[in-house]
Amino acid sequence: MRILYLANIRLPTEKAHGIQIMKTCEAFARLGHEVELVVPTRKNFIADDPFSYYGVERNFTLTTLHAPDLVRFGPLGFLFSALWFSERARLRRAFWRADVIYSRDAFVLAQYSLLGRRLVFEAHAKPSASSRFVAKHAYRTVVISNGLKEAYVAAGIPSGRIVVAPDAVDEHRFDAVGSRAGAREVLGFAPDENLVVYVGHLYARKGADTLAEAAAQVPNARVVFVGGTTEDLAHFRARWGNAPNITIVGYVPPADVPHYLRAADVLVIPNSGKDEDANRFTSPMKLFEYMASGTPIVASDVPALREVLTSDEALFAAPDDAQALAEGVKQVFANRAAAITRAAAAHQKAMAYTWAKRAERIVKSLMHHGRE
């Protein structure tokens, strides 16, 4: 197939969707498909080549279309930029040659709903007015969780046109990282300290504040936060930066993340239960990276994470409950043998969630002709 992936994003980006899109294109291309990823011109503080930055094979074409960068002017600026980008993409020959027009951006695909193109919409959040419209016109809608599929079915999208494809992990991500002791040496952590690590953004729905609050109840451990946008980091540091056992690293390049995951004694994924996306619909890439790292996991007990993990692979704690989260971390330290057994089971399960297997699942659904 010829797959044209339209991504109205800044690339590279410190946000997770950048690597998710690049790995998806790489996986499609590895299956033998002709893939072109198209992005707009955007002001960018990350000057690296996207393929090198994300460690992605150069097996697909990356095209940059000139578009006015008006995102800084708020929602109207963003919509104007997106409209310009989608129209520029439509005028290219590749748009009409492609077998599939693929995007995570409902607004971009909405422009094409009456053009007879085979549209594939990848949904990562609960249905909105625009995403419902696009899903109704799309050949397929790819969702990242069963909870999200249920939401789109409830919104009137036929079940047979929805493909559930959770996010994934590169199974070779940790090949060059080495041992926990080696990772700690690289990062400058003491070999004998108890290390609790969170990797990801600091939005409220991610639950980072709950983990920071829990840190006071685990005084014999260092709690490390890796990630966050510049604005979020400033607020988070103002609130938690003086806590004696909290270390706020901030954003690191994707290539450095595996070292933090391997260096940890415990990895925490504290999704909030108060946010519908975090509770029911999400499929965090960091979950699969946590699993693949072979490091024990403590996770919020929310349906979205329960779709992937069981108590055989992780310890669960009530969401938005700092005391429960602290108790989960303490259990890992109190019974390391059991924690290591769960971590090994999580590592094994992660091998079912590779980018290659995800791409195969999506492509198989596209090869099935007809709209149900």
C-alpha positions, 0 to 999 in steps of 0.5 A, spaced: 500 500 500 501 507 499 500 510 506 500 518 506 501 519 514 499 527 515 501 529 522 500 537 523 505 537 529 512 540 530 517 535 529 521 533 533 517 534 539 518 533 546 511 530 546 510 523 546 506 523 539 512 525 535 515 518 537 509 514 536 508 517 529 515 516 527 515 509 530 508 507 526 511 510 520 517 505 521 513 499 522 508 500 516 514 501 512 518 495 515 512 491 512 513 493 505 509 499 504 510 505 501 510 510 507 510 518 506 510 522 513 508 529 511 509 535 517 508 542 516 514 547 517 514 550 525 518 554 529 522 548 533 527 549 539 529 541 537 534 542 531 535 535 530 534 530 524 527 527 526 530 520 524 536 520 528 533 524 534 528 518 535 532 512 533 528 511 527 530 507 521 530 511 514 525 507 511 520 512 509 519 519 506 519 525 511 516 531 507 515 538 510 510 542 507 511 550 508 505 552 512 504 559 516 506 557 524 500 561 527 499 556 533 502 561 538 496 565 537 491 560 540 485 556 537 484 560 531 491 560 529 492 553 530 485 552 526 488 556 520 495 553 520 491 546 520 487 548 514 492 551 510 496 544 512 491 540 510 489 544 503 496 544 501 497 536 502 491 535 498 494 539 492 500 534 492 500 528 487 501 524 493 495 525 496 491 522 490 496 516 489 495 514 496 491 508 497 490 510 505 490 517 508 492 516 515 492 521 521 491 522 528 488 529 527 481 529 526 480 537 523 485 535 518 481 529 515 475 532 516 477 536 510 477 530 505 470 527 508 467 528 501 473 526 496 472 519 496 479 518 499 480 512 504 481 515 510 484 512 516 483 516 523 487 514 529 483 516 535 487 517 542 482 521 546 474 521 547 470 522 541 469 530 540 464 533 535 470 533 530 472 526 531 465 523 531 464 526 524 471 524 521 470 517 524 463 516 521 466 518 514 473 514 515 474 507 512 477 505 519 478 508 526 484 506 530 483 506 537 488 505 542 484 501 548 477 497 548 475 503 553 475 508 547 472 503 542 466 502 547 466 510 547 466 510 539 461 505 538 456 509 543 457 515 539 454 511 533 461 508 529 460 501 527 464 496 531 466 493 525 470 499 522 474 500 529 480 497 530 483 496 537 491 497 537 494 499 543 501 503 543 507 499 543 514 499 544 521 497 540 523 491 543 530 492 542 530 499 546 534 496 552 539 492 548 545 497 549 543 499 556 546 494 560 545 492 567 542 497 573 548 498 576 551 500 569 545 505 568 546 508 574 553 509 573 551 513 567 546 517 570 550 519 576 546 515 581 549 511 587 549 504 586 545 502 593 540 508 593 532 506 593 530 509 586 523 510 584 522 513 577 516 516 573 517 518 566 512 522 562 509 529 562 506 533 569 499 534 567 494 533 572 491 527 569 498 523 569 498 523 576 505 526 577 503 530 583 500 524 587 507 521 586 510 527 589 506 527 595 507 520 596 514 521 596 514 524 603 511 517 605 517 513 602 523 517 605 528 512 604 527 512 597 529 518 592 523 519 587 525 521 580 521 525 575 523 525 568 519 529 563 515 535 562 514 541 558 518 548 560 511 551 563 509 545 567 516 544 569 516 551 572 510 549 576 512 543 578 519 545 581 516 551 584 511 546 588 516 540 589 523 542 588 525 543 595 522 536 597 528 532 600 528 526 596 525 528 590 529 529 584 526 533 578 530 532 572 526 535 566 526 533 559 531 528 556 532 526 549 528 519 547 535 516 547 536 517 554 530 514 557 531 507 557 537 508 562 532 511 567 528 506 566 533 500 567 536 504 573 530 504 577 528 499 583 521 501 581 517 505 576 510 508 577 505 510 572 500 514 577 494 515 572 489 519 575 482 516 576 478 523 575 480 524 568 476 520 563 481 519 558 487 517 563 482 513 567 478 509 561 481 511 554 489 512 554 494 507 552 501 510 555 507 508 551 511 509 557 507 503 560 510 498 555 517 501 555 516 500 563 514 493 562 520 492 557 525 495 561 524 489 566 523 493 572 518 492 577 512 497 576 507 500 581 500 502 577 494 506 578 488 501 578 484 504 573 481 500 567 485 503 561 491 500 565 488 494 567 486 492 559 494 491 559 496 489 566 494 484 571 496 483 578 501 478 575 505 483 572 504 489 577 502 492 583 496 496 583 494 502 587 488 506 588 488 512 583 489 519 586 491 516 593 498 518 595 498 513 601 496 507 597 501 509 592 507 509 597 504 503 600 505 500 593 512 502 593 514 500 600 511 493 598 516 492 592 522 494 597 519 489 602 519 483 597 524 484 592 523 477 589 516 477 588 517 484 585 522 481 580 518 475 578 512 480 576 517 484 572 519 478 568 512 477 567 511 484 565 517 484 560 515 477 557 508 480 556 511 487 553 513 482 547 506 482 545 506 489 544 511 491 539 510 496 533 511 491 528 505 487 531 501 493 532 502 495 525 500 488 522 494 489 526 492 495 523 494 493 516 490 487 516 484 491 518 485 495 512 486 489 507 479 487 509 475 490 503 468 493 505 465 498 510 461 494 515 
